[in-house]
């Protein structure tokens, strides 16, 4: 009974000063994205590992938004995510070209459009003209939720010679 009262008091105190705690975030952060083989596996181990890293960057940015971290931290996390996205896309595109993947051009156009959106957002945020919001994070999640299972999985069997 004493523990329940202590928790209740802590919850009331915390939620008054920081609403995130009122949403069940007292003990930890709930990631926006979690990689699973079933949902995101491509059959290309290198790219599955890169996708896991990509999710870490997404979650790092998301966490900085959820926890209302300083703008400089959000900027750092956004910059890291965009940089990793560009690096990862280059990695995929190089292997697709090297192996002669037929869907390369369409895949690259999809990557280019997403990078353009991310870079525009990055520039607007750096200039103080826009914020990274939960809606922004949902857009990123939705794009990845669609792109990896529906587009990236197409290259898996070809690149692995299956």
Protein Blocks (a to p, Z undefined) as FASTA:
>chain_A
ZZmmmmmmmmmmmmmmomklmnopmnoccdfbdcdfklmogoiaklmmmmmmmmmmmmmm
mmmmmnopafklmmmmmmmmmmmmmmmmmmmmmmmmmnopaklmmmmmmmmmmmmmmmmm
mmmmmnopaccdfklmmmmmmmmmmmmmmmmmmmmmmmnoZZ
